[in-house]
C-alpha cells in the first residue's frame, strides 16, 4: 500500500490491497511534509513520514473497502508494531520514495 502525493499536493492511497509494502510516494519538487499536513494524512519530521492510521481508515471507508481489507489492515498494523513502526501518536512510519 502506498500513500501517494500528487503534483498538486493532494494525497491519496493507492495499491490498497498490497499489505507487503508501505511507503509514501511523492514527485520531486513537491513539499511532502506540507502536503501530508494540509491533507491531515500525517507529517514528515525527518527523512521518513508519519501517516495517521485514522486517516488511512477514513480513506478505506471512502473507497468502500471490505471487512476483509480491514482485517488485513489490522494485521499490517500488528506487524508494524512488532517492528516499532507504529507510533504513540497514532501514526505509522513510512519511508518516502521520490519519483523522478
C-alpha positions in Angstrom: 0.0 0.0 0.0 1.2 3.4 -0.8 0.3 7.0 0.2 0.6 9.0 -3.0 1.3 12.7 -3.0 0.4 14.2 -6.4 1.9 17.2 -8.2 -0.9 19.5 -6.9 -0.2 18.4 -3.2 -3.2 16.2 -2.8 -2.8 12.9 -1.1 -4.4 9.5 -1.7 -3.9 5.8 -1.0 -3.0 3.5 -3.9 -2.4 -0.2 -4.3 -4.6 -0.6 -1.2 -4.6 -4.4 -1.3 -0.8 -4.7 -1.2 -0.1 -5.2 2.5 3.5 -6.3 2.0 4.8 -2.8 1.2 4.1 0.6 2.7 5.7 3.9 1.7 4.9 7.5 0.7 5.5 8.2 -3.0 5.9 11.8 -4.0 7.1 13.7 -7.1 10.4 15.6 -6.9 9.8 19.2 -6.1 6.6 18.8 -4.0 6.9 19.5 -0.3 5.8 16.1 1.0 5.6 17.3 4.6 3.4 20.2 3.8 1.1 18.0 1.6 0.7 15.5 4.4 -0.2 18.1 7.0 -2.5 20.0 4.7 -4.4 16.8 3.9 -4.4 15.6 7.5 -2.7 12.4 6.4 0.3 12.9 8.6 3.6 14.8 8.8 7.2 14.4 8.0 9.5 15.1 11.0 12.7 13.9 9.2 13.6 11.7 6.2 10.6 9.4 7.0 7.0 10.3 7.1 4.4 9.5 9.8 0.9 8.6 8.4 -2.1 8.8 10.6 -3.8 5.4 11.0 -7.2 7.1 11.3 -6.7 9.0 8.1 -6.0 5.6 6.4 -9.1 4.1 7.9 -11.2 7.1 6.7 -9.8 6.7 3.1 -10.7 3.0 3.3 -14.3 3.9 4.2 -14.4 6.4 1.3 -13.2 3.6 -1.0 -15.8 1.2 0.5 -13.2 -1.4 1.2 -14.4 -4.7 2.6 -14.2 -6.1 6.1 -11.5 -8.5 4.8 -9.5 -5.4 4.0 -9.9 -4.0 7.5 -8.8 -7.4 8.9 -5.7 -7.4 6.7 -5.0 -3.8 7.7 -5.1 -4.7 11.3 -2.6 -7.4 10.6 -0.4 -4.9 8.9 -0.6 -2.6 11.9 0.4 -5.5 14.3 3.4 -6.3 12.1 4.3 -2.6 12.1 4.0 -2.5 15.9 6.4 -5.5 16.1 9.0 -3.5 14.2 8.4 -0.3 16.2 7.0 1.4 13.2 3.7 2.2 15.0 4.0 5.4 17.0 2.3 6.5 20.2 0.7 9.4 18.4 -1.4 7.1 16.2 0.8 7.2 13.2 2.7 4.6 11.2 6.2 5.3 10.0 6.7 5.2 6.2 9.8 5.8 4.2 9.5 8.4 1.4 10.2 7.5 -2.2 10.8 10.4 -4.6 9.7 9.9 -8.2 11.9 11.3 -10.9 
